[in-house]
Amino acid sequence: MNILVTGGTGFVGRHLVQALQAEGHRVLLLVRDDQRLAACRFDPPPAVVRGDLFASAPFPPGIETVFHLAAVTKELGAGEFERINVAGTRALLERLRPLPGLHRVLLLSSLAAAGPSRAGVPLQESDPAAPVSRYGRSKLAQERELAERSPAPWTIVRAPIVFGPGDMDMLDMFRIVGRGITPRLGRMERWYSLIYVKDLVRGMIAAACHPSGNETFYVANPQPVEWQELMAQAARLLGKRALKITVPAVAGWLMAELAELRIRAFGRRAIFNRDKFAEMRHPFWVCSAAKIGSQLHFQPRVPLITALEETLTWYRASGLL
């Protein structure tokens, strides 16, 4: 199959490209940063069209499937989510329209597009969306652009927290755990759905290859995890005793404000900011993976403890922990 991937040099994108090539697909990457492409060390190197979501050389007419992963997850300036995630998707879809053999466009979205869940009630794909962050609202708008403008049948995959080798967003938290500290915002238990990146990629490929179109799927481990228990497992793998620390909500808000000032002052993206705090205030982010299990017979393969161990091993081998 001839496949175009946007965002192929990102964390999830790298794993996706490797998996697609391992299955024998011909992969074309939309690339705007040659240094990031070189750092991926793909073997064999995929074909490349240079440009971004708004402009590039024309796409080859043989493209059959598109995996659209390119997005901003951390905003530097006001309006960046709207410009890249929403307007960028709109521009890409218009440029895909002339492709005669295109039969599927898959968008990697986020649980943030749906918003938080309620205690004991996992979100399902049919539930009304209620995002609580700017990022989540931009991902929901991105989904709507796809549904309204896609020139071919579409699939949306909503991912919860994604982790694995190559992930830099969870690194700071694992570094804190490596010091023997497991922080939690507030006194309530906090439950999250997770997915290991290799299982997410398998789910995305299964969803893209399934004959049904115009569908949304959550891809997540069947069992959610409580945050302190997840951090305690990581601490055990790191050989540390976990000291539980509760961060009051007011302190969390102040830290988010300070992080926002640093972002503006130094022009560097950071995973923790005001927008992320808007999500963290809610203690339940749990979704059901029953639909993809029943319709596509997909189940994650990698046990959580194995996935954590592989992730921490990669951090250590990379000199990051």
C-alpha positions as a printed NumPy array, in Angstrom:
array([[  0.   ,   0.   ,   0.   ],
       [  1.198,   3.554,  -0.757],
       [  0.902,   5.6  ,   2.427],
       [  1.449,   9.276,   3.193],
       [  2.321,  10.137,   6.8  ],
       [  2.277,  13.635,   8.28 ],
       [  4.049,  14.087,  11.606],
       [  6.187,  11.056,  10.826],
       [  9.249,  12.433,  12.642],
       [  7.379,  12.879,  15.925],
       [  7.183,  10.449,  18.824],
       [  4.216,   8.376,  17.605],
       [  5.072,   9.006,  13.951],
       [  8.488,   7.354,  14.205],
       [  6.956,   4.174,  15.584],
       [  4.206,   4.258,  12.959],
       [  6.657,   4.606,  10.054],
       [  8.779,   1.729,  11.37 ],
       [  5.715,  -0.504,  11.749],
       [  4.356,   0.347,   8.302],
       [  7.711,  -0.355,   6.65 ],
       [  8.031,  -3.621,   8.564],
       [  4.679,  -4.678,   7.051],
       [  5.984,  -3.918,   3.562],
       [  4.06 ,  -0.699,   2.877],
       [  5.597,   2.084,   0.794],
       [  5.779,   5.167,   2.998],
       [  6.001,   8.808,   1.947],
       [  6.713,  11.41 ,   4.621],
       [  5.694,  15.06 ,   4.55 ],
       [  8.788,  16.658,   6.13 ],
       [  9.671,  20.264,   6.941],
       [ 12.723,  19.639,   9.162],
       [ 15.572,  17.618,   7.642],
       [ 17.442,  17.468,  10.958],
       [ 14.521,  15.744,  12.674],
       [ 14.259,  13.35 ,   9.752],
       [ 17.97 ,  12.482,  10.009],
       [ 17.607,  11.895,  13.758],
       [ 14.95 ,   9.24 ,  13.105],
       [ 17.468,   6.97 ,  11.318],
       [ 14.781,   5.125,   9.407],
       [ 16.009,   1.929,   7.743],
       [ 15.259,   1.906,   4.904],
       [ 14.839,   5.668,   4.454],
       [ 11.264,   6.426,   3.335],
       [ 10.457,   8.657,   0.389],
       [ 10.031,  12.318,   1.296],
       [  8.061,  15.301,   0.046],
       [  9.351,  18.496,   1.635],
       [  6.939,  21.072,   2.928],
       [  4.26 ,  21.442,   5.582],
       [  0.5  ,  21.15 ,   5.912],
       [ -0.022,  24.345,   3.927],
       [  2.44 ,  23.983,   1.039],
       [  4.69 ,  21.367,  -0.518],
       [  5.418,  19.728,  -3.831],
       [  2.342,  17.888,  -5.187],
       [  1.616,  14.516,  -3.62 ],
       [  2.094,  11.494,  -5.936],
       [ -1.176,  10.303,  -7.463],
       [ -0.653,   6.746,  -6.173],
       [ -1.281,   7.6  ,  -2.512],
       [ -3.958,   5.273,  -1.124],
       [ -3.973,   5.989,   2.614],
       [ -3.039,   9.023,   4.696],
       [ -2.082,   8.943,   8.379],
       [ -2.413,  12.527,   9.623],
       [ -0.405,  12.918,  12.833],
       [  1.053,  16.414,  12.428],
       [ -0.257,  18.647,  15.208],
       [  0.782,  21.043,  17.943],
       [  0.348,  19.649,  21.461],
       [  2.04 ,  22.528,  23.309],
       [  1.257,  26.102,  22.318],
       [  3.911,  28.814,  22.188],
       [  1.665,  31.708,  21.188],
       [ -2.03 ,  32.446,  21.13 ],
       [ -3.787,  30.936,  18.147],
       [ -1.156,  28.291,  17.378],
       [ -3.522,  25.411,  18.118],
       [ -6.106,  26.875,  15.766],
       [ -3.589,  27.635,  13.01 ],
       [ -1.81 ,  24.267,  12.936],
       [ -4.332,  21.734,  14.218],
       [ -7.428,  23.162,  12.558],
       [ -6.432,  25.374,   9.627],
       [ -3.506,  23.073,   8.819],
       [ -5.801,  20.061,   8.63 ],
       [ -8.209,  21.987,   6.419],
       [ -5.368,  22.921,   4.051],
       [ -4.048,  19.356,   3.936],
       [ -7.466,  17.907,   3.092],
       [ -7.877,  20.315,   0.199],
       [ -4.487,  19.263,  -1.178],
       [ -5.463,  15.588,  -0.899],
       [ -8.609,  16.098,  -2.962],
       [ -6.979,  15.536,  -6.399],
       [ -5.569,  12.106,  -5.45 ],
       [ -7.519,   9.589,  -7.568],
       [ -6.735,   6.448,  -5.566],
       [ -7.188,   7.804,  -2.045],
       [ -9.467,   5.527,  -0.046],
       [ -8.75 ,   6.372,   3.622],
       [ -7.65 ,   9.328,   5.745],
       [ -6.846,   8.508,   9.372],
       [ -6.474,  11.249,  11.958],
       [ -4.682,  10.69 ,  15.258],
       [ -6.727,  12.658,  17.763],
       [ -6.824,  12.73 ,  21.542],
       [ -9.01 ,  11.929,  24.509],
       [ -8.642,  15.657,  25.23 ],
       [-11.064,  16.271,  22.34 ],
       [-13.779,  14.475,  24.313],
       [-12.915,  15.884,  27.722],
       [-12.787,  14.2  ,  31.137],
       [-14.944,  11.288,  32.207],
       [-16.994,  10.737,  35.348],
       [-15.998,   8.444,  38.201],
       [-16.595,   4.845,  37.191],
       [-18.061,   5.758,  33.773],
       [-15.57 ,   5.386,  30.893],
       [-16.207,   7.605,  27.892],
       [-17.54 ,   5.981,  24.75 ],
       [-17.258,   7.243,  21.198],
       [-20.959,   8.149,  21.118],
       [-20.779,  10.419,  24.182],
       [-21.025,  14.175,  23.547],
       [-17.647,  15.912,  23.562],
       [-16.868,  18.486,  26.259],
       [-13.169,  19.464,  26.041],
       [-11.801,  21.571,  28.902],
       [ -8.561,  22.864,  27.357],
       [ -7.578,  24.909,  24.319],
       [ -5.711,  21.892,  23.008],
       [ -8.758,  19.664,  23.425],
       [-11.018,  22.16 ,  21.687],
       [ -8.571,  22.39 ,  18.772],
       [ -8.476,  18.591,  18.427],
       [-12.27 ,  18.429,  18.409],
       [-12.353,  21.136,  15.73 ],
       [ -9.734,  19.156,  13.804],
       [-11.955,  16.078,  13.938],
       [-14.887,  18.093,  12.599],
       [-12.768,  19.428,   9.737],
       [-11.938,  15.842,   8.788],
       [-15.56 ,  14.702,   8.965],
       [-16.774,  17.631,   6.863],
       [-13.989,  17.942,   4.289],
       [-12.251,  14.59 ,   3.851],
       [-12.074,  13.601,   0.163],
       [-12.191,   9.912,   1.166],
       [-13.692,   7.767,   3.937],
       [-12.115,   8.792,   7.24 ],
       [-11.171,   7.262,  10.568],
       [-10.474,   9.072,  13.837],
       [ -8.347,   7.39 ,  16.506],
       [ -8.534,   9.069,  19.909],
       [ -5.591,   8.239,  22.144],
       [ -5.351,   8.781,  25.91 ],
       [ -1.941,   9.199,  27.588],
       [  0.629,   7.697,  25.21 ],
       [  4.051,   6.612,  26.453],
       [  6.993,   4.554,  25.295],
       [ 10.544,   4.811,  23.934],
       [ 11.109,   8.226,  22.408],
       [  8.449,  10.018,  24.456],
       [  9.761,  13.246,  25.948],
       [  6.522,  14.437,  27.562],
       [  6.658,  11.915,  30.416],
       [ 10.408,  12.311,  30.966],
       [ 10.181,  15.054,  33.594],
       [  7.726,  12.998,  35.637],
       [  9.944,   9.916,  35.501],
       [ 12.916,  12.056,  36.55 ],
       [ 10.958,  13.172,  39.617],
       [ 10.104,   9.537,  40.364],
       [ 13.795,   8.729,  39.957],
       [ 14.432,  11.041,  42.909],
       [ 12.041,   8.937,  45.   ],
       [  9.077,  11.327,  44.808],
       [  5.61 ,  10.528,  43.447],
       [  3.546,  13.728,  43.323],
       [ -0.217,  13.937,  42.934],
       [ -2.399,  17.018,  42.448],
       [ -4.907,  17.214,  45.293],
       [ -6.049,  14.426,  47.582],
       [ -8.43 ,  12.629,  45.223],
       [ -7.449,   9.492,  43.382],
       [ -6.751,  10.206,  39.726],
       [ -7.6  ,   7.585,  37.137],
       [ -6.307,   7.58 ,  33.577],
       [ -6.491,   5.482,  30.46 ],
       [ -3.073,   4.72 ,  28.957],
       [ -1.721,   3.194,  25.773],
       [  1.796,   2.017,  24.965],
       [  2.981,   3.596,  21.736],
       [  3.579,   0.276,  19.975],
       [  0.045,  -0.847,  20.768],
       [ -1.342,   2.512,  19.651],
       [  0.402,   2.116,  16.295],
       [ -1.023,  -1.383,  15.894],
       [ -4.495,  -0.014,  16.617],
       [ -4.082,   2.821,  14.12 ],
       [ -3.01 ,   0.45 ,  11.351],
       [ -5.895,  -1.914,  12.128],
       [ -8.349,   0.996,  12.038],
       [ -6.972,   2.319,   8.739],
       [ -7.106,  -1.099,   7.069],
       [-10.628,  -1.965,   8.215],
       [-13.202,  -1.651,   5.41 ],
       [-15.664,   0.409,   7.462],
       [-15.192,   4.165,   7.142],
       [-16.273,   7.361,   8.866],
       [-15.698,   5.886,  12.328],
       [-14.152,   7.065,  15.594],
       [-12.282,   4.681,  17.894],
       [-10.64 ,   4.973,  21.285],
       [ -7.401,   2.973,  21.453],
       [ -6.521,   2.327,  25.093],
       [ -5.627,  -0.379,  27.563],
       [ -8.814,  -2.052,  28.844],
       [ -7.952,  -1.238,  32.461],
       [ -7.31 ,   2.357,  33.608],
       [ -4.628,   3.049,  36.204],
       [ -4.53 ,   5.215,  39.301],
       [ -1.753,   7.804,  38.993],
       [ -0.006,   7.086,  42.29 ],
       [  0.049,   3.368,  41.562],
       [  1.52 ,   4.007,  38.11 ],
       [  4.251,   6.174,  39.614],
       [  4.865,   3.59 ,  42.353],
       [  5.394,   0.907,  39.698],
       [  7.864,   3.173,  37.898],
       [  9.679,   3.817,  41.188],
       [ 10.034,   0.086,  41.819],
       [ 11.476,  -0.424,  38.342],
       [ 13.945,   2.38 ,  39.041],
       [ 14.894,   0.821,  42.382],
       [ 13.486,   3.739,  44.381],
       [ 11.214,   3.97 ,  47.386],
       [  8.299,   6.219,  46.478],
       [  7.583,   9.155,  48.776],
       [  4.02 ,  10.294,  48.083],
       [  3.603,  14.072,  47.965],
       [  0.284,  15.85 ,  47.607],
       [  0.416,  19.13 ,  45.695],
       [ -2.503,  21.431,  46.639],
       [ -4.572,  22.657,  43.702],
       [ -3.638,  26.275,  44.462],
       [  0.057,  25.393,  44.323],
       [ -0.528,  23.584,  41.04 ],
       [ -2.199,  26.681,  39.618],
       [  0.728,  28.881,  40.711],
       [  3.201,  26.463,  39.141],
       [  1.217,  26.551,  35.908],
       [  1.304,  30.359,  35.874],
       [  5.06 ,  30.364,  36.449],
       [  5.536,  27.775,  33.714],
       [  3.537,  29.987,  31.356],
       [  5.838,  32.922,  32.103],
       [  8.932,  30.795,  31.362],
       [  7.411,  29.632,  28.083],
       [  6.786,  33.204,  27.006],
       [ 10.179,  34.446,  28.22 ],
       [ 12.322,  31.728,  26.637],
       [ 10.142,  30.682,  23.695],
       [ 10.389,  26.988,  24.564],
       [  7.481,  24.58 ,  24.552],
       [  6.734,  22.79 ,  27.838],
       [  4.302,  19.983,  28.637],
       [  3.132,  21.65 ,  31.864],
       [  1.419,  24.978,  31.412],
       [ -1.876,  26.725,  32.078],
       [ -3.685,  24.682,  29.451],
       [ -2.41 ,  21.372,  30.816],
       [ -3.418,  22.405,  34.328],
       [ -6.966,  22.933,  33.03 ],
       [ -6.973,  19.219,  32.166],
       [ -5.187,  18.062,  35.331],
       [ -7.843,  19.644,  37.558],
       [-10.172,  16.819,  36.5  ],
       [ -9.438,  13.501,  38.246],
       [-10.908,  11.087,  35.682],
       [ -9.689,  10.66 ,  32.099],
       [-10.917,   7.186,  31.249],
       [-12.245,   5.883,  27.937],
       [-13.645,   2.546,  26.835],
       [-11.848,   0.525,  24.165],
       [-14.807,  -1.82 ,  23.737],
       [-15.726,  -0.559,  20.253],
       [-12.359,  -1.205,  18.616],
       [-12.227,  -4.541,  20.418],
       [-15.614,  -5.692,  19.129],
       [-15.501,  -4.216,  15.615],
       [-11.809,  -4.681,  14.773],
       [-10.936,  -7.472,  17.241],
       [ -8.064,  -5.322,  18.459],
       [ -6.515,  -5.703,  21.893],
       [ -3.284,  -4.187,  23.255],
       [ -0.544,  -6.812,  23.554],
       [  2.066,  -5.283,  25.848],
       [  1.441,  -5.553,  29.621],
       [  1.764,  -2.255,  31.479],
       [  4.751,  -3.347,  33.542],
       [  6.602,  -4.486,  30.386],
       [  5.764,  -1.228,  28.62 ],
       [  7.04 ,   0.799,  31.593],
       [ 10.224,  -1.249,  31.741],
       [ 10.912,  -0.793,  28.014],
       [ 10.295,   2.95 ,  28.314],
       [ 12.588,   3.401,  31.299],
       [ 15.263,   1.252,  29.64 ],
       [ 15.173,   3.56 ,  26.611],
       [ 15.516,   6.674,  28.817],
       [ 18.522,   5.151,  30.551],
       [ 20.154,   3.978,  27.339],
       [ 19.691,   7.5  ,  25.933],
       [ 21.352,   9.071,  28.976],
       [ 18.146,  10.821,  30.017],
       [ 17.67 ,   9.125,  33.392]])
